[in-house]
Structure formats: structure tokens, C-alpha cells
Amino acid sequence: MAYYALKILLSAVVVVLISELAKRQSGVAALIAALPLTSILAFVWLHLDATPPERIADLAGQVFWLVIPSLILFITLPFLLRQGLNFWLSLGLSIIATAGGYFALLPLLRRFGVNL
């Protein structure tokens, strides 16, 4: 139980650190947020849980392909906000666009033999 609490606490600290830092230095916060911290934490937790290296390698490869459509969010959100749409509408539309990117990419990946 303490191990799971540590995992949750450390993961939450990273998110809070980024959001607090963004209030003062958005560039530094963006740099930290752009790092694949979630993936790194997942890899570390899996390794500490004695997950076979091949499973961690599979996860890393799958994350690579799924990062591509996630970039849609980072293009559409600032665009919509700069067009004057409110935050929640911009975020919702960006999430929908990103989901569309995932739905479009998954069959394409399967066609090229990438299994997720």
C-alpha cells in the first residue's frame, strides 16, 4: 500500500510542479511538460515491479506511435484560444480533434503492421 501511495504522490508532485511553475515561467514549465515524464515514470514503475524488459520496450514503442496524434492538441488549443474561443470550448474541440487523430491513425498503423 505504501508503494502505491509513493507512486501516486510522486506522479502528482510532477503535475503540480509544472502547473505552479507555469504561473511564473511558462517556458521552463513547457520544457518540463514536454519531457516524456509520464512515460518515464511508467517505465520506472514497471521496472521496479519486475516487468520483463520486452514488455517495457513494447510500451515505449507504442507510446512513440501514439504521441503523433497527441500533437494535434498542441496545435489546435493555442489556435482556438487565439481566435477568441473560451478555454473550455477550445479544450473540448482540441480533445475531439485529437481523438479524431487517434481514430484515423490506428487503422493506418495496423495496415503497416504496427499492433497496439
Secondary structure, DSSP 8 states (H G I E B T S, - for coil): -HHHHHHHHHHHHHHHHHHHHHHH-HHHHHHHHHS-HHHHHHHHHHHHTT--HHHHHHHHHHHHHHHHHHHHHHHHHHHHHHTT--HHHHHHHHHHHHHHHHHHHHHHHHHTT---
